[in-house]
Amino acid sequence: MVSKEEVVEKLKKVIDPHTRQNVWEMGLIEELEVKDNEVHITFRPSSPFCPIGQQLAFAIKRSVEDLGVKAKVKVTGYVKEEVLNKLLTK
């Protein structure tokens, strides 16, 4: 099992190329729950029309899954959130 601190460290490595800041410090992660071998994350892009919202969501998922856990990422506040959330579950 991973700790919340380990997940946060991974999230700090996911950088928004427009701001050059990480998604954690930008406050784009609204919820973070570590439970057994699953990590549940709610991600809100900086804008409903964020041009890299999809790329950031998948980068978050990959980064956390590098820890050997299942990452369940939910996107909220994004114009294409329904489609993106379906893609993230595959």
C-alpha positions as CSV (number, residue, x, y, z in Angstrom):
1,M,0.0,0.0,0.0
2,V,1.2,3.5,-0.8
3,S,0.9,6.5,1.4
4,K,-0.8,9.8,0.5
5,E,2.5,11.5,0.7
6,E,4.0,9.2,-2.0
7,V,1.0,10.0,-4.2
8,V,1.4,13.7,-3.6
9,E,5.1,13.5,-4.6
10,K,4.1,11.8,-7.9
11,L,1.5,14.5,-8.5
12,K,4.1,17.2,-8.0
13,K,5.9,15.8,-11.0
14,V,2.9,16.4,-13.3
15,I,3.6,19.8,-14.8
16,D,1.2,22.1,-16.6
17,P,3.3,23.3,-19.5
18,H,1.5,26.6,-19.8
19,T,2.2,27.6,-16.2
20,R,5.2,25.5,-15.5
21,Q,3.7,24.5,-12.2
22,N,2.6,21.1,-11.0
23,V,-1.0,20.1,-10.7
24,W,-0.8,19.6,-6.9
25,E,0.5,23.1,-6.1
26,M,-1.8,24.7,-8.6
27,G,-4.7,23.3,-6.5
28,L,-6.1,21.3,-9.5
29,I,-6.5,18.1,-7.3
30,E,-9.7,18.6,-5.4
31,E,-9.9,15.2,-3.8
32,L,-7.3,12.5,-3.0
33,E,-8.1,9.3,-1.3
34,V,-5.7,6.3,-0.9
35,K,-7.5,3.1,-0.1
36,D,-5.7,-0.2,-0.2
37,N,-4.3,-0.5,-3.7
38,E,-6.5,2.2,-5.2
39,V,-6.1,5.9,-5.4
40,H,-9.1,8.1,-6.1
41,I,-8.4,11.5,-7.5
42,T,-10.7,14.3,-8.5
43,F,-9.0,16.6,-11.0
44,R,-10.4,20.0,-12.0
45,P,-8.5,21.6,-15.0
46,S,-7.7,25.3,-14.6
47,S,-10.4,26.2,-17.1
48,P,-13.5,24.3,-18.5
49,F,-11.9,24.7,-21.9
50,C,-8.3,23.9,-20.9
51,P,-6.6,22.8,-24.1
52,I,-4.4,20.2,-22.2
53,G,-7.0,19.0,-19.7
54,Q,-7.1,15.5,-21.3
55,Q,-3.3,15.2,-21.4
56,L,-3.0,16.3,-17.8
57,A,-5.7,13.8,-16.7
58,F,-3.9,10.9,-18.4
59,A,-0.5,12.1,-17.0
60,I,-2.0,12.1,-13.5
61,K,-3.3,8.6,-14.0
62,R,0.0,7.3,-15.4
63,S,2.1,9.0,-12.7
64,V,0.1,7.5,-9.8
65,E,-0.1,4.1,-11.4
66,D,3.8,4.1,-11.6
67,L,3.5,3.5,-7.8
68,G,2.0,0.0,-8.6
69,V,-1.6,1.0,-7.6
70,K,-4.8,1.5,-9.5
71,A,-5.6,5.1,-10.1
72,K,-9.2,6.2,-10.5
73,V,-9.2,9.7,-11.9
74,K,-12.4,11.7,-12.2
75,V,-12.4,15.0,-14.1
76,T,-14.8,17.7,-13.1
77,G,-15.5,21.2,-14.3
78,Y,-14.4,20.4,-17.8
79,V,-16.4,20.9,-21.0
80,K,-15.7,17.3,-22.1
81,E,-15.7,15.6,-18.7
82,E,-18.2,12.9,-19.5
83,V,-16.2,11.6,-22.5
84,L,-12.9,12.0,-20.7
85,N,-14.1,10.2,-17.6
86,K,-15.2,7.2,-19.8
87,L,-11.8,7.2,-21.5
88,L,-10.0,7.2,-18.1
89,T,-11.8,4.1,-16.9
90,K,-10.4,2.0,-19.8
